Amino acid sequence: MSHAVRDPLLWQFDMAWQLTWYHLESLTTEECLWRPAAQGLHVRPDAEGRWVADWPEREDYGLGPSSIAWLTWHFGFWWSMVLDHSFGAATLSREQVTWPGSAEGVRAWIQRLHGEWRAALERLSDEELRSTERTRWPFQDQPFAHVLAWANVELTKSAAELGYARFLHAVRAG
């Protein structure tokens, strides 16, 4: 059965995932923890040993480039949030989302989120995608198809940032 709303969004999602996985599959922990500049968003172990992410109070170029660890945390953050707020209890907060601590952990985390998201989307009808019922994060009062479109853009953007950071790491001086 064809779904005029869902099918093109899933096709776009699958394309974005291919680009994402290309950059994730050979990622190393050393790359993740590398800092491309003296300042920029990063992750740090807290007193309990959990890896917590910096959170910007503003968004401008003066922040500096993010580390790959932070970029991969951000993948997991927004995907965890949209899954929980669309298909779960809608109680997850940014502070509860931590970085796994290694590239292997990142791959497992992001693959799990990908699988959960894809499975959830496959169950949706076009009518549900036109509805605002599930639209609770990152915005409200819009058709849920807009959340899918946003997630596809966010995934593509995140993959591009990750790829660019890996290029910088590969040619770094010293």
C-alpha positions as CSV (number, residue, x, y, z in Angstrom):
1,M,0.0,0.0,0.0
2,S,1.4,3.4,-1.0
3,H,1.6,6.2,1.5
4,A,1.8,9.6,-0.3
5,V,3.1,11.5,2.7
6,R,5.2,8.9,4.5
7,D,7.0,7.2,1.6
8,P,8.9,10.2,0.3
9,L,9.9,11.1,3.8
10,L,11.2,7.6,4.5
11,W,13.1,7.6,1.2
12,Q,14.7,10.9,2.2
13,F,15.5,9.6,5.7
14,D,17.1,6.5,4.2
15,M,19.3,8.7,2.0
16,A,20.3,10.8,5.0
17,W,21.1,7.6,6.9
18,Q,23.4,6.3,4.2
19,L,25.5,9.6,4.5
20,T,25.4,9.4,8.3
21,W,26.6,5.8,8.4
22,Y,29.4,6.5,5.9
23,H,30.9,9.0,8.5
24,L,30.1,6.8,11.5
25,E,31.2,3.4,10.5
26,S,35.0,4.0,10.8
27,L,34.9,6.7,13.5
28,T,37.5,6.3,16.3
29,T,37.4,7.4,19.9
30,E,40.6,9.4,19.3
31,E,38.8,11.4,16.6
32,C,35.8,11.9,18.9
33,L,38.0,13.4,21.7
34,W,40.1,15.6,19.4
35,R,39.5,19.3,19.8
36,P,39.7,21.2,16.5
37,A,40.4,24.5,18.3
38,A,41.1,25.8,21.8
39,Q,37.4,26.6,22.3
40,G,34.3,24.9,21.1
41,L,31.6,22.6,22.4
42,H,32.8,19.4,23.8
43,V,32.0,16.6,26.3
44,R,33.5,16.0,29.7
45,P,33.3,13.3,32.4
46,D,31.3,14.5,35.4
47,A,31.9,13.5,39.1
48,E,30.0,10.2,38.4
49,G,32.0,9.4,35.3
50,R,29.2,10.1,32.9
51,W,30.2,12.1,29.8
52,V,28.2,15.3,29.8
53,A,27.9,17.8,26.9
54,D,28.5,21.5,26.9
55,W,25.4,23.5,26.1
56,P,25.7,26.8,24.4
57,E,23.9,29.8,25.9
58,R,24.1,31.4,22.5
59,E,24.6,30.4,18.9
60,D,27.2,32.2,16.9
61,Y,30.5,31.6,15.2
62,G,32.5,32.9,18.2
63,L,31.7,29.6,20.0
64,G,34.3,27.8,18.0
65,P,34.1,24.5,16.3
66,S,32.5,21.6,18.1
67,S,34.4,18.4,18.8
68,I,33.3,15.2,17.1
69,A,32.3,13.9,20.5
70,W,30.0,16.8,20.9
71,L,28.6,16.4,17.4
72,T,27.9,12.7,18.0
73,W,26.3,13.6,21.4
74,H,24.1,16.1,19.6
75,F,23.0,13.3,17.2
76,G,21.9,11.2,20.1
77,F,20.4,14.1,22.0
78,W,18.0,15.3,19.4
79,W,17.1,11.8,18.2
80,S,16.5,10.6,21.8
81,M,14.4,13.7,22.5
82,V,12.2,13.4,19.4
83,L,11.7,9.7,20.0
84,D,10.7,10.1,23.6
85,H,8.5,13.1,23.0
86,S,6.8,11.6,20.0
87,F,6.5,7.9,20.9
88,G,7.4,7.7,24.6
89,A,6.6,9.3,27.9
90,A,7.8,12.8,26.8
91,T,9.8,13.2,30.0
92,L,13.4,13.0,28.7
93,S,15.5,16.2,29.2
94,R,18.8,17.3,27.7
95,E,20.6,16.8,31.0
96,Q,19.6,13.1,30.9
97,V,21.3,12.5,27.6
98,T,25.0,11.6,28.0
99,W,27.7,10.7,25.5
100,P,28.6,7.0,25.5
101,G,32.3,7.5,26.0
102,S,33.7,5.8,22.9
103,A,33.2,5.6,19.1
104,E,31.9,2.0,19.5
105,G,29.4,3.3,22.0
106,V,28.4,6.1,19.7
107,R,27.8,3.7,16.8
108,A,25.7,1.3,18.9
109,W,23.7,4.3,20.3
110,I,23.0,5.9,16.9
111,Q,22.2,2.6,15.2
112,R,19.7,1.8,18.0
113,L,18.1,5.2,17.6
114,H,18.0,4.8,13.9
115,G,16.2,1.4,14.2
116,E,13.7,2.7,16.7
117,W,12.9,5.8,14.6
118,R,12.6,3.8,11.4
119,A,10.3,1.2,13.0
120,A,8.1,3.9,14.6
121,L,7.8,5.7,11.3
122,E,6.9,2.6,9.3
123,R,3.9,2.1,11.6
124,L,2.5,5.6,10.9
125,S,-0.4,6.2,8.5
126,D,-0.6,9.3,6.3
127,E,-3.5,10.4,8.5
128,E,-1.2,10.3,11.6
129,L,1.5,12.2,9.7
130,R,-1.1,15.0,9.0
131,S,-2.1,15.0,12.7
132,T,-0.5,17.2,15.3
133,E,-1.0,14.7,18.1
134,R,2.6,13.4,18.3
135,T,4.2,16.8,17.6
136,R,5.6,17.8,21.0
137,W,9.3,18.3,20.4
138,P,11.1,20.3,19.0
139,F,7.9,22.2,18.1
140,Q,4.2,21.9,18.5
141,D,1.0,22.5,16.6
142,Q,2.3,21.3,13.3
143,P,1.6,18.1,11.4
144,F,3.9,15.3,12.5
145,A,5.2,15.0,8.9
146,H,6.9,18.3,9.7
147,V,8.8,16.6,12.5
148,L,9.9,13.9,10.1
149,A,11.0,16.5,7.6
150,W,12.9,18.4,10.3
151,A,14.6,15.1,11.5
152,N,15.7,14.4,8.0
153,V,17.3,17.8,7.7
154,E,18.8,17.5,11.1
155,L,20.3,14.1,10.3
156,T,21.7,15.4,7.0
157,K,23.2,18.5,8.7
158,S,24.7,16.4,11.5
159,A,26.2,14.0,9.0
160,A,27.7,16.9,7.1
161,E,29.2,18.4,10.3
162,L,30.6,15.0,11.3
163,G,32.2,14.5,7.9
164,Y,33.7,17.9,7.8
165,A,35.2,17.5,11.3
166,R,36.6,14.1,10.2
167,F,38.3,15.7,7.2
168,L,39.8,18.4,9.5
169,H,41.1,15.6,11.9
170,A,42.6,13.7,9.0
171,V,44.7,16.6,7.8
172,R,45.5,18.2,11.2
173,A,49.0,19.5,11.7
174,G,51.3,17.5,14.0
